[in-house]
């Protein structure tokens, strides 16, 4: 009975997201570490991912005060998020999927308890199971993701963008995003923190306190003590520091719709970032929206290899001591241009495009 119960809970959470997760002993063990059985039973009320309080009351046997208490507990754990909906005219509570979702909220506060370490290890085991499964069923996985929306938008290092080119909506530079929102919450990079908890720290020693929540997500993050409010000036300063560390700006839109508002902007390194790691571990494609391509001025390039080292997509190599960019894998982040000591790389605006890069095929003992 207990196994069937937790299987139902796991299935409810998996159905709340877009990415498939294996319902395994590891996932169930993880969920049992994240919530009590009473909280898990409450989650079964979410027949659909988003519900108002009135809809929850229709599904639940609990009194209203008990429902609110349960919602507050689960919101503090980052398993449910709540925000005022203009269209519904009420608070809407959304059950988080495992990734992106519950994973991020477990590590936003940057705590380092033994429980945190245990949860991080279980997530790592789960990601490895996903990698093993995706590699065994590579063609099916690729087909499944073909029609899925882009996960995020990649925007470039702002000073590498030619003045006058950033005119499309949604915005294509950090400053415009920051100026649009009054509510900005600074949080820990959950990916780098999770890696630190499993003793696999960031390879470039990037700072952790540099990811941001915006708008309704920022308000939720403040109310649940996931982060701290920051000014626009401080946010821009932190973004600049992230660029100098070679990090990539990743914008996450509401419901993955680039025409809607944003929930978060992360500053990502390829060695820790969940999206990059899902690609490199062969779990899922890297699917992003970008408006730029890196181009090389061959007359200026001296073949120093800085861009090869810095590129998060490993899409630059040297040919006859000249940098060469593989356009199909370039996500237009501008990290190479920002760090080129000879200023031999520049960004060319080509208009918003979907970049779909199939997951890595990993070498195994059977291949």
N, C-alpha and C positions, 0 to 999 in steps of 0.2 A: 504493500500500500504506500509506504513512504517513497519508494522509488518511482511509483506512478505519479505521486503528488509532485515531486520535484521535476519530473519529466514535463508535466503540464505547465509548471512555472517556467521552466527553461523554454518551452515551445512558445509560450505567450510573449516572453521577452524577445526571442529571436524573430517572431513575426512582426514586432514593432519596428524593425529596421529593414534596410535594403540589402544588407550583406548577409549571406548565409553563414551560419555558425554550426559546427557539428554539435549535436546534443550528445555529449559524452559524459563519462564519469568525471572528467576534469571540469567541465562546465558546471555540472551539478555540485561538485565539491566547492567550486568558486562561489556559486550562488549561496550555498549554505554558510560560507564565510562572510558574505555581504549582508545577509538579512536573517532575521528570525523566521521560524515557521509561521508565526502569526502574520508577519509582514508579507511573507511569500503568499500566504493564502489571500491576503488583501489584493495583491497584484492580479490574481485571477479574475477580479472584477473588470479588468481592462480588456473587454472583448474587442475594442478597437484602441489604438494607441493614445488618442486624446479624448478626454472626457471633462465635462463640467461637474461641479459639485452635485448638482441636481441629478445628472446622469449616473454618477457614482452611487448616490443614495438609492436610485431605482434598482441597482444591481446588488447592493450590499445589505447585510442583515444588521450592520452596526448603526448606532445612533449617530446623529450629525457630529456631536462633540468628539466621539471616538474616531469618526472618519477624518476629521480635521487633524486630530492628534496623530493619526497614522500617516496622513499626507505630510505633515511637518517632519516626522521622523524620516520618511523616505526621501523627502526633498533634501534634508540635511546630509543624507548619505549619497545624494547624487543619482538616485535610482529613478526618481520622478522629478520633473521640473514643472514649475507653475508660473504662469504669466497671464496678465490681463489681455483678453482678446477683444479687439474693437468690433469685430464682426459678430461675435457671440454675445458681447456686452456683459461678460462675466469672466471669472478666472477659469482658465483651461489648464488641466493637469495632463502632462504628456509622459507616458512610460518610455524610458530611455531604452534603446537597443544596447547590445553589448559594445559594439564598435561601429562608427563613432557613437559615443554616448556614455554608458556607465564606466567604461575604461578611463576616459578622460577625467571624470569627476572624482574618481578615487585618488588621484594624485595631484589635484590642483592645489591643495593646501600645503603640500611639501612636507608632510609629517613622515617620521621614520621609525614607527613602532614595529615590533615583531609582527603584528597583524598586517601592517602595510607591506612588509617584506614577503609574508606568506601570500598575500593577494597578488603581489607583483609576480611571484614565481608561478602561481597558478595561471595568470594571464599569459606568461611566457610559454608555459606548457600548452595552453590552448592555441596560441599562435603557431606553435610547432605542429600541432595536430592539423591545423588548417593548411599549413604548408605541405605536409605529407599527403593530405587528401587532394589538394589542388593539383599537385604534381602527378598523382596517379590518374586524375581525371582531367588532364590539362585542356583538351579540346572542348569538353563540356563546359568547363569553367569559363573559357574564353567566350564561347557562344552566349553564355548566360549574362555576361557583363557587356556585351556588344551594344545592347539597347538601353542600358542604364544611364542615367544622367551623370554629368561630370561631378566629381566629389567636391572640387574646390576651384577657385580661380587663383592663378599665379600672377602676381603683379611685380614689376621690376624694381630694382633699386632706383629711386626717383631721380637722382642726379645723373643717371645714365640715359634718361629719356630726353629726346630732343624737345626743346620748348615749342609748344604749339601742336604737339601730336596727341596730347592726352585729352582729347575732346569728346570721346564717346562716353556713353552711360551704359553700364555702371562704370564707376571711376577706375582709372588705371594707375593711380598713384596713392601712396599712403596718406599724404597730407590732406587730400580731399575727403577721404574716409574719416579721418580724425576730426576734421572741421565739421562734418555733418552731425556728429553725435555728441550730446552733452554728457551722457552716462557712459563712462569708460572704466572698466575694472581690470586691474593688473593682477595676473595669476601666475603661478609657476608653470613652466613647460612640463606638462604631464608626461610626455614621452621621455625627456631626459631624466626626469625624476624616477620614473619606473625603471629605466636602465640602471640608474645609480643604486636602486634598491636591490637589484639582482647582481650587483658588483660588476657591471659592464658599463662604466661611465662614458660620457661623451668623448669621442676620439679627438675632437678639436677644442675641448675644454670650453665650450660655449656657455654663457651664463644661462641660468634657469628661470630667473624672474623676468620674463619678457614676452609672455603671451597675454592676449587681451580679449575681454568680452565687451560687447557693445549693446547699447539699447536695452531691450527687455532682458536679454541674457546678462548684461552687466548688473542690472537691478537685482535679478535673482542671485547672482554671484555674491553681491554685497549682503543681501538679506540672509543668505545661508553661510556666510563667513568663508567663502572660497577664496576671496581676494580683497583688494583694497582699491578705493576710488583714487584715480590719478587725474591730473590736469592734462589738457591737450598738449601743453609745452613739454611736460614730463614724458608723455607717451611718444611724442616725436623724437625726443632725445634718446629714448630707449630703442626706438626703431632704428635710429642711425647707428647706435652701438651694435645692434644686431647685424646690420649690413657690414660693418667693419669686421665682424667675426665670420663673414661668409655665409650668413643664414638666409633662407629663402622665405619671402612673405607669402603666406598661404591664406586666402580669404575664404571663409565658410559662410555661404548665404543661407537664408532661411529656406528650408526644404530643398536645398541644393539648387535653387532657382536664381541664376545670376541677375535677374531683373527685380529681385526682391531685396529687402534690407539684409544686413549682415548680422551674424551672431558672434563671430570671433575672427581674429586674425592671429595666426601663429607664426613664429619665426623658427624655421625648421632647418635642422642639420640632417644630412642623409644617413648618418650612422644611428640616429635615435628615432627620428620622426616615424610615427606609425604608418603614414601613407607611403613614404619612401620604403620603409621596411617591408610592408605588405608586397610591394613590387619586387624588391630584391630577394625576398624569401619565396617568391613564386606563388603567392596566394591570390593576388588580384592585379589587374592592370593599373597603371598609373594613368588616370583620366582627369585631365585638368583643362581649364580654359585659359588661354594666353593671347596677347596681342603682339608679341615681339619675337624676333629671332636674333640670335647673336651672329654677327658678321665679322670677318677678319680683314684688316688692311694688311695685305701680304707685304707691302713695301715697308711697313713699319715693324711688323712682327719679327722678333729675333729668336723665336723658338725656345724661350726660357722654360716653358712647361708649367708656369704658374696657373694658367687656365685649366690645364689638364688635371692638376692637383685639386683645384677648387670646385670644378663642375660637379654638382650633386647628382647629375644623371649620367656621369661618365661618358659624355657624348662628344668630347673633344680629344683628338689625338694629334700627334705631330707627323707630318708627311714632308720629307725633305727639309726638316727643321723649321717648318711653318705650321702654325696651328690650323687644324681643319675641324669644322663643326658639322656633325651629322644633324641636318635640319629636322629629320623625322623624330629625333629624341630630344631636341632642344625645347625647353619649356619657357624660354624667354625671361628667366629670373634676373639676369643682369649681374650675377655674382662674378662671372668671368671678366666682364667689362670693368666692374668696380675695382677688381684686384689686379688688373693687368698693369705692370709697372711701366710699360711703354705706351699705354693708351692705344694699343693696336686692335682692340676689339670694341665694337659699338653695337647698339641695338637698333634694329630696323623694324619699324612698325608695319605689320602686315594685316592688321585688322583682327578682331576676335576670332579665334579658331579653336576647335576642340582637338586636343592632343590625346590620342589613345595609344598607349604603348603596352603591348601584351606583357603579362607577367614573365619574369625571368624563368627560363627552363634550367633547372638545376641538375648538375651532374650527380649521379648516384652510382652505387656499386653495380646497378643493373643496366646503366646506360653506357 
